[in-house]
């Protein structure tokens, strides 16, 4: 892409190898960023993987893992990028990612918000035993709607809302049973989906509405992945895993240059952080350490 740009704008020929050597200058910076010390406590860490086409003998999809942490001041930060192995996103690899975060100084996390990958709660508990694994409610809603005819989406969404806005776990279960009775016969996959995800769905129902609001979805990391996808799609595929990581890192480095997004995020989290301070008082550091 850079080579073609030079040819079009400047009429100059520059080889792909030369471009690679120049952009390799960022590798040392990327390594330093990937191993930097992190905060000891995070209110929440949002995790998800994105698939990128990489040539490894032949072109195939390779998962790249990303994590966004929100610290006790409401500051959002991309904690790292990790290249996984082929074959799909795995809970076992997430354990390696979380272990890396712990090795870089993370001692405690209140919530880890994810898309409900099978086996992930066990991986989280092995590294951060006190962390609460919360399934992304938006993912559940989207998955539910995919099973139903589009003409029923509005009605079904209203019934789902009664579950995730319920005042308690018991009330949520009662709302689910009504949904199952109403929709289970025409769409049996819907109640099956919710039963399978129930244990990871219900944790946030035990907390203040302000905490519920910020844990409702993984939109933060989905927005990041949307930026990643725009960058990787125009390139088709990458010759190596390192080339893909380099591209994703440069996108990460260029996020929110004026800091306006960070300011909005921090303001949005203020009410939730006050609720966290009360709910997790025994795990909060002294005020002078914040």
matplotlib code that plots the C-alpha trace (Angstrom):
import matplotlib.pyplot as plt

x = [0.0, 2.8, 4.8, 1.8, 1.3, 4.9, 4.6, 1.3, 2.1, 5.9, 6.6, 9.2, 9.8, 10.2, 10.3, 8.1, 11.2, 12.4, 9.1, 9.2, 12.7, 11.5, 8.4, 10.3, 11.6, 8.3, 9.0, 11.2, 8.5, 5.8, 7.9, 8.3, 4.6, 3.7, 5.8, 5.1, 4.0, 0.2, -2.0, -2.3, -6.1, -8.7, -12.4, -13.0, -11.2, -13.0, -11.6, -12.3, -10.4, -10.4, -9.5, -6.9, -5.8, -2.2, -0.1, 1.4, 2.1, -1.3, -3.6, -5.9, -7.6, -5.5, -7.0, -5.4, -6.4, -7.0, -7.8, -9.0, -8.7, -10.5, -8.6, -10.0, -9.8, -12.0, -9.1, -9.4, -6.3, -5.5, -3.5, -2.0, -2.2, -1.4, -1.1, -2.9, -2.6, -4.8, -7.9, -10.0, -10.2, -9.5, -10.0, -6.6, -4.9, -6.9, -5.3, -1.9, -3.0, -4.3, -1.2, 0.8, -1.3, -0.6, 3.1, 3.0, 1.6, -2.2, -3.0, -6.8, -9.7, -13.3, -15.0, -13.8, -16.4, -16.3, -18.5, -19.3, -16.5, -16.8, -14.3, -13.3, -14.6, -12.2, -9.3, -10.1, -10.5, -7.2, -5.4, -7.7, -9.8, -11.7, -12.6, -16.3, -16.8, -19.6, -21.0, -21.7, -25.5, -25.4, -23.8, -26.6, -29.3, -27.7, -27.4, -31.0, -32.4, -30.4, -32.6, -35.9, -37.7, -36.9, -40.6, -40.6, -37.4, -39.1, -41.4, -38.6, -36.3, -39.0, -39.2, -35.5, -35.3, -37.5, -34.7, -31.6, -33.3, -34.9, -34.3, -32.9, -31.7, -35.0, -37.0, -34.8, -35.4, -39.1, -39.0, -36.8, -39.4, -42.1, -39.9, -39.2, -42.9, -43.7, -40.8, -39.4, -41.7, -41.2, -37.5, -36.1, -32.6, -33.4, -34.0, -31.2, -28.8, -29.9, -29.7, -26.2, -25.1, -27.1, -24.3, -22.1, -25.1, -26.5, -23.5, -24.1, -27.8, -26.5, -25.0, -26.0, -27.6, -24.6, -22.3, -24.8, -24.8, -21.0, -20.8, -23.7, -21.7, -18.2, -18.9, -15.5, -13.5, -15.9, -15.3, -11.5, -12.0, -14.0, -10.9, -8.7, -11.0, -10.9, -7.1, -6.7, -9.5, -7.8, -4.6, -6.2, -3.8, -0.4, 2.7, 3.6, 2.1, 4.6, 3.4, -0.2, 0.7, 2.6, -0.4, -2.7, -0.3, 0.0, -3.8, -3.8, -1.1, -3.1, -6.4, -7.9, -5.0, -6.8, -8.0, -11.7, -12.8, -10.9, -12.5, -16.0, -15.2, -14.0, -17.1, -19.3, -17.6, -17.7, -21.1, -20.0, -16.7, -18.5, -20.6, -17.4, -15.8, -18.7, -19.3, -15.6, -14.5, -12.4, -10.5, -10.0, -6.5, -6.0, -7.0, -3.4, -2.5, -5.2]
y = [0.0, 2.4, 1.4, 2.1, 5.4, 6.5, 5.5, 7.4, 10.6, 10.9, 8.7, 6.9, 3.2, 1.8, -1.9, -3.7, -5.0, -1.4, -0.4, -3.3, -2.4, 1.2, 0.2, -2.4, 0.6, 0.4, -3.1, -2.1, 0.4, -2.2, -4.7, -2.0, -1.2, -4.9, -5.4, -2.2, -2.3, -2.1, -0.8, -3.2, -3.0, -2.6, -2.1, -4.1, -5.7, -6.2, -9.0, -10.3, -11.7, -10.6, -12.8, -11.6, -13.3, -14.4, -16.4, -19.4, -21.7, -20.8, -17.9, -18.6, -16.8, -16.3, -15.0, -11.9, -11.2, -7.8, -6.5, -3.1, -2.2, 0.5, 1.5, 3.0, 6.5, 5.6, 5.7, 3.3, 1.6, -1.1, -3.4, -5.5, -7.5, -11.2, -13.4, -16.7, -20.0, -21.0, -23.1, -20.4, -18.4, -20.6, -20.3, -21.9, -19.1, -16.5, -18.0, -17.2, -13.6, -13.1, -14.6, -12.1, -9.3, -10.6, -10.8, -7.2, -6.1, -6.7, -8.1, -7.8, -7.3, -6.8, -7.8, -9.5, -8.9, -11.3, -12.9, -16.1, -18.3, -21.9, -22.6, -19.0, -18.6, -21.5, -19.7, -16.4, -18.1, -19.8, -16.5, -14.0, -16.1, -13.0, -11.7, -12.0, -13.2, -11.3, -12.3, -9.5, -9.0, -7.4, -10.6, -12.6, -10.4, -10.5, -14.2, -14.6, -12.4, -14.4, -17.4, -15.6, -14.2, -10.5, -9.7, -10.8, -8.9, -5.9, -8.1, -10.5, -7.6, -6.3, -9.7, -9.9, -6.5, -7.8, -10.4, -8.1, -5.2, -7.4, -6.2, -9.5, -12.9, -14.5, -11.9, -12.4, -16.2, -15.6, -13.4, -16.0, -18.7, -16.6, -16.0, -19.8, -20.6, -18.0, -18.5, -22.0, -23.9, -22.0, -21.3, -23.9, -22.7, -19.4, -20.9, -23.3, -20.4, -18.5, -21.6, -22.3, -18.7, -18.1, -18.5, -15.9, -13.6, -13.2, -11.7, -8.1, -8.4, -8.4, -4.9, -1.2, 0.0, 2.2, -0.9, -2.8, 0.0, -0.1, -3.9, -4.3, -4.9, -5.2, -2.2, -0.6, -3.5, -4.0, -0.3, -1.0, -4.1, -2.1, 0.1, -2.9, -4.5, -1.3, -1.4, -5.1, -5.4, -3.0, -5.1, -8.4, -10.6, -10.3, -12.2, -12.9, -12.8, -10.0, -7.9, -8.2, -7.3, -4.3, -3.0, -3.6, -1.8, 1.2, 1.5, 1.2, 3.9, 6.3, 6.0, 9.2, 11.6, 14.6, 12.7, 13.6, 10.0, 9.4, 12.4, 11.2, 7.7, 8.9, 11.0, 8.1, 5.8, 8.3, 7.1, 3.5, 4.1, 5.5, 2.3, 0.2, 2.0, 1.0, -2.5, -3.5, -1.4, -4.3, -4.6, -0.9, 0.6, 3.5, 6.9, 8.1, 5.1, 5.8]
z = [0.0, 0.9, -2.1, -4.4, -2.7, -3.4, -7.0, -7.5, -5.6, -6.1, -9.1, -7.0, -6.8, -3.3, -2.7, -0.2, 1.5, 2.0, 3.4, 5.8, 7.0, 7.7, 9.5, 11.5, 13.5, 15.4, 16.7, 19.6, 20.7, 20.4, 22.5, 25.2, 25.1, 25.3, 28.5, 30.3, 34.0, 34.6, 37.4, 40.4, 40.4, 37.6, 38.0, 34.8, 32.0, 28.7, 26.5, 23.0, 20.0, 16.4, 13.4, 10.9, 7.7, 7.9, 5.4, 7.2, 4.3, 3.2, 4.1, 7.1, 9.9, 13.0, 16.3, 17.9, 21.5, 23.0, 26.4, 27.6, 31.2, 33.2, 36.3, 39.5, 38.1, 35.2, 32.7, 29.8, 28.3, 25.8, 28.0, 25.2, 22.0, 21.7, 18.6, 19.1, 17.3, 14.4, 15.1, 16.8, 20.0, 23.1, 26.8, 27.3, 25.4, 27.4, 30.6, 29.1, 28.3, 31.9, 33.3, 31.3, 32.8, 36.3, 35.6, 34.5, 37.9, 37.8, 41.3, 41.3, 38.8, 40.0, 36.7, 33.5, 30.7, 27.8, 25.1, 26.9, 25.5, 26.9, 29.6, 30.0, 33.7, 34.7, 33.0, 34.7, 38.1, 37.8, 37.5, 39.3, 41.7, 43.1, 39.6, 38.5, 35.0, 33.3, 29.9, 27.6, 27.5, 24.1, 22.7, 24.2, 22.8, 19.3, 19.4, 20.5, 17.7, 15.1, 16.0, 15.4, 12.4, 11.9, 12.2, 15.9, 16.8, 18.5, 20.5, 21.5, 22.5, 24.8, 26.5, 26.8, 28.4, 31.3, 32.0, 32.0, 33.8, 36.5, 40.1, 41.2, 40.0, 41.0, 39.1, 36.1, 36.2, 36.4, 33.3, 31.5, 32.3, 30.7, 27.7, 27.4, 27.6, 24.9, 22.5, 23.4, 21.1, 17.8, 18.6, 21.0, 20.5, 22.3, 25.8, 25.3, 24.6, 27.8, 30.0, 28.8, 29.5, 32.7, 35.3, 33.4, 32.7, 36.2, 38.2, 37.4, 38.5, 42.1, 41.8, 41.7, 38.5, 37.8, 37.8, 35.6, 33.1, 32.5, 32.5, 30.1, 27.0, 25.5, 23.2, 24.3, 22.8, 19.9, 18.9, 19.1, 16.9, 14.4, 14.0, 13.7, 11.0, 8.9, 9.0, 8.2, 5.6, 3.1, 3.3, 2.5, 4.4, 6.1, 5.2, 8.8, 12.3, 13.2, 10.3, 11.5, 15.1, 13.8, 12.0, 15.0, 17.3, 15.0, 15.0, 18.8, 19.1, 17.0, 19.0, 20.5, 19.8, 21.4, 24.4, 24.0, 24.0, 27.2, 28.9, 27.9, 29.1, 32.5, 33.0, 32.1, 34.6, 37.6, 39.0, 38.6, 40.3, 43.3, 43.4, 43.1, 46.0, 48.2, 46.9, 46.8, 49.8, 51.2, 48.0, 47.3, 47.9, 50.3, 48.8, 48.6, 46.4, 43.8]

ax = plt.figure().add_subplot(projection="3d")
ax.plot(x, y, z, "-o")
ax.set_aspect("equal")
plt.show()
